[in-house]
């Protein structure tokens, strides 16, 4: 079996490593390595930005290692300044607890938590009861402010202002690694490449405070070939929760990625063997490759049945026979319909546009149709007669469809 380090390298996932030779040796050895990845529950669903980390955990577990998912019930009370231009919104303990529960359910699709094969812990269990003076004496003494200020996560915030609250985040994350090493013999922290400074902080703290050698490894962020973060649409973030981003919309997001990003996404976000991906790279019809990507990713997140439905719906719609069975849909009431409902209102209700002003622009630019009839009048109303067959199909652009039922 291939060393999982080589597998992740072949997929272009590894960005940085504290001791590459030693890490590769450990991951290829007979003894399982316990590692952790942290997830701050800042929303009630994981999103595409978490995807790479989930795939890393799954690859590592398949290779015989033990993942720990660390949910940030404590760190989320402060907020990670990494990659942010403004301070994060403060959340209540109740909101954080709800989000943690949602994360647990979604992670189980990727990682097997049965019989101790993986662990899920919450750093609120030790961070929330810390005595601040004791924490400063035990942890703060090992950190140099001068060195911390050179970290990219802090440098990018210096001009706009960095709160002392956020400045503590690196210490808290580093302390997490120390606690997990002490209590669970966790010897490796993994994360996105934007977490490098925080991970180094934990490695150093374990060395200075406990005299132990531990390791850190970061992974490439999920970005387009132009360097922009993936996972954003006109409707907002692409979520892993089917209630927030439907399986069909999720499928369509991946089906519509730029040509230059398809192979990289196949490597990072699926279990398709790299040898097979190399063959797909030679495929002259890029749309077939995009379809494969969309299917594989949707099956991972939502299950094979939902992936089959999304694929069938996409083929039917774009094949021209108009099958709407698995299309995203919204029901309106007879009262909402009245003697006719504004196309602008429908665009907002279905989520095809985030606002009426955006809906107006879409209509004026000729990008909206109702049952294949292009609409250019912003005052157009869909009349009750249009629902005699049970529904109407609202379309924005070439690829966004929505069924409206009564």
N, C-alpha and C positions, 0 to 999 in steps of 0.2 A: 504493500500500500504506500502511496506517495505521502511523504511528510506533509502535514497540513500547512506548514510554513511555505513549502514549495507550491502547494495548491493555491494558497492565497496570493503568493507572488505571481504565479502564472495568470491569475485573474486580474492582476494590476491593482490589488486592493491595499497592499502594504505601503505606507508612506514613510514612517520613521520607526526606529527601534533603539532601545538603550544599549543593547549588547547583542547584535544580530547573530553572531556565531553561537553564543550561549543559548539564546532563545530558540534558534533552529535546532540545536542539540536537545534541549528540553522537550520541544514539541515533537521530536522524532523518537524520543525514548520510550521505554516500556511503562514508566510510571506516569499515571495521569496527572496533568497540571490543572490546578484549580486557579481560575482566572475570573476577573469580574469586569463588567461594563456598567456604568452608571446611567440612569435615566431619570431626569427630573420631571415629575408629573405636572407640567405647566398647562396641560389641557386634558380633556377627558378621553382622548384617543391618541395613539401613536400616529405618526404621519410618515410620508415618504423620506423625510430627513433621518428617520431612525432605521430605515430599511437596511442599510449597509451593516450596521451594528448587529441587527437581528440575524442577518445572513452569516456574519462572522461567528456568532455564537453557535449557530446551527452547524457550520463547517467544523468548528472545533469539537463540538459534542460528537459528531459523526466519527471524528478521528480518535475518540476515546477520552477526551478531556472533560473536565467538569466546569460548566459555566455557573457563574453567580450573577444574577440580575439584581443590581443594587438600585432600589427605588428611593428617590431623594425626598422622603417625607420631611427631612430636616433641612437639606440644602435648598429645597424649593421655597422655604420660608425666607431665604435671602435672595436667591437669584444669581445665576451665572452671568457675568458681564461679557463673556466670550462672544464675539460676533455681533454684539448689540451696540447700537449708537445711543440708546437711552436705557435708563434703569427699568428693569422688569416690573410689571404690576404686582403688588403684594397680594398674596392669596391667604384665605383663611385656612385653618387646620381642617375644617370640614370639607372644603373644596379639594384640598390636597388628598385627603383620605379617599374621597370619591374617585379622583383621577387615578390613584394607585390601584384601586380595585379594577378599573377599566383596563389599565395597562396589563395587569396580571392575566386577564382573560385573553387579551390579544396575543401576548407573548407565547402562550401555550400552543399556538399554531406552529411556532418555529422551534421551540425548545421543549424537550421532554423533561418535565419536573417530577416524574414519578420515581419512587424508591431511591431518593437521594441522587438521581442522575444529574440534577441541577438544583440550585438553591435560589430562593428569592428572599432577599432581606431588605429592610427599610432602615435607612440611616437615621431616621427620626428616633429610633429606639435608643441610640446613644447620644445623638447631638442635642436633642431637645432638653435633656436633663443635665447638661454640662454646667459646671460652675465656671463662670467666665475667668475668674482670677486663676483658678487651677489650670484652665485651658491655656491661658497666656504663658504660665510658668512651664507647663509640660510640652506645649507645641510651639507657641509663638517664639520662644527663645531660639528655636532652630531655623528661623527664617530671616533672611536679610531683606530689608525694605528696598535697598538699592537694587538688589538683584531682581526682586519682584517687579519693580517698575520697568525693567527691561523686557518683561514678558509681553508678547504681542497683544494678549487679551486686555492688558492694562494700558499699553502705549496708545492703542487706538481710541481709548476713552479719555485720555488726559486733557485734551483740548476742550471737550464738551463737559467734563466734570465726572469724576469717579467718586461715588459715595464710600464712606468708610465701611458701611454695611457690606457692599460688594467686594471690598478689598479683603474681607475675611474669607471670601469664598474659596480661595486657593488653599488656605489653611484647613478649612473644613473638608474639602475633597481629599487633601493629603492625609488628614487624620482618618478618613474612611479607609484608605488603603492600609494604614497602620493597624486599625481595629480588625479588619478582615484578615490580615496576615496573622495577627495574634490569635484570633478566635477560630479561624477556619483554615489556617495554613495556605491562604491565598497568596500566590507568589507572582502574579502578573496582572497588571491593569491594562485594559485595552480601551480604545475610544477613537472618535474622529480626530483628524489631524489638528483641528482647532483646540483640542484638549492637551496638546503636547506639554505646555508649561505646567498645567495642573498635575499631569501624570508624573512629570519629572519631580515636582514638589513632593509627591507621595513616595517615590523611589528614594529620594534623599532623606525624607523623614524616617522611613524604616531603617535606613542605614545608620543615621545618626542616633536615633532614639533606642533602637533594638539591636544594632550591629548586624542586621540581616541584609542579604543581597536579594533584592526583588527586581522585577523587570517591567518595562512599559513598551507598548507597541501601539502605533496609531495607524489609521486607515484613511485612504483617500476619501474626501468628501464627494457626495453625489452631485456633480456639476455637469453642465453642458460643455461641449467642446469650446465654447466661448468663455468658460469660467463662471457662468451664472449658476446659482443653486437651483437644482431641479425640485419639482414638487409644488409649483405654484401655477394656478390657472386664473382665469378671469373671475371664477367663483371663490377663489382663495386657495387654501392649502389642499393638497391631495391627502386625504385621511385614510387610515386602514380600517376604520369603522364603516360598515356598510350603510349605516344610517346617516353618516355625514358625507360620504362619497360613495354613490351606488356602485355595485360591481361593474355595471355597464360603463359608467363614467370613468371608473378606474381603468378598465380595459382600454377605453378610447384614449386615455391619457398616454398610455404606453404605445398604443398603435400609432399615435401621432407624434412621437418624438422625432427630432431631427435625424436625418440620415446618418450624420456623422457620429451620433450618440448610441446607435442601436447595438453595435458589437460590445461596446464598453458596458452598457446596461445588461446585456446577456451574461457577460462575465461576472459582474458584481452582484446581480440580483436574481440569478437562477442557479440551479444545480446542473444545467446542461453541461456535459463534459467539455473541457477546453478544446479537445481534439475535434469534437463535433462543431463547436463554435467556429473553429478555423475553417471548416468546410462551408459553413453558412456564410462566412465572410466572402466566399467566392461566388455566392448566389447572385445572378444578375438582376433578379427581381427583388429589390430591397423591401417592397411591401410584404412579401412572403416572410421575410426575416422579422419585420416589425410585428406581423401577426403572431409569429412564434413567441417573440418577446412578451407581447401583451397577454397571450394565453398562459405562458409559464408563470408570469408574475401574479396574474389574477388567480390562478389555481393555488398558488402558495398562500395568498392572503385570504381568499374567500372560498376556497375549495373547488374541486374539479367540476361539480355540477354548475356552479355559478359561472365558471370560466367557459364551460360548454355553451351555456345560455348566451353569454355575452358574445362569444364567437359566432354563434348562429345568427344572433340579431344583427351583428355588424355585417356579416356576409349577405344577409337578406336585404338590408337597407342599401348597402353600397353595390349590391348586385342588381338592384333595381326592381325587385319584386315587392318591396314595401311591407314586408312582414314586421309587425309591430309587437309581437307577443312578448318579447323580453326587453323592450325599450323602456327607459326610465319614464315614469308617469306621475301625473298629478291630477287629483280629482277636484273639481269645483262643484259648488252647490247650485241648485236652481236659482237661489236668491242672488248669488254672485253673477250668474249669467244674465239674469233679467231679460231685457229685450235685446241684449248684445253686450259682450264684454270687450273692453279695449285691448288691442293687441299689445300695447305697452304694458298693461297690467298683467297680461298673461306671461309676457317675457320675464317679468320680475317674479311672479308667483312660481314659475317653473324653475327659477334659478338660472335661466339662460343668460340673463343680464343681472348685475347686482343692484341696479337702480333704474328709475324711470328715465333719467337723463341719458344713461348708457343705452337704454332700450330705444330712445328716440334717435340717437346717433346710428344705431344698428339699422333701423328702418330707413332713415334718410340715405344711408350708404348702400341700400339695396341688398342687405345681407340677411333679410328675414323673409320666410315664406310660411304660409298656412296651407296645408294639404297641397304642396307643390305649386301654389300660386304665390308669386313674388309680391310682397307688400311694400309699397313705397309711401303710402299715406299714413302719417302718424296718428290720424284720427280714425283709422280703420277699426271696425268692430267685428268680432266673430259672432255671428247670429245663431239663434237656437237651431235653425234648420241645418247648420253645419254638423250638428251632433246627432243627426238622424241615424247614422251608421254606428253610433256609440262613442265616437271619439274624433278628435282632430289631431293632426301631427304638426307641431310647431318646429320650425327648423331655423337655426341661426348659423350662417356660414355654410360650409360644405359638410361639416362633420358633427355638428351638435344637433341632435334630434330629441324631441320630447313629446310624449303622448299626453293629451289632455282629455280626461274623461268627465262625464257628468254624473 
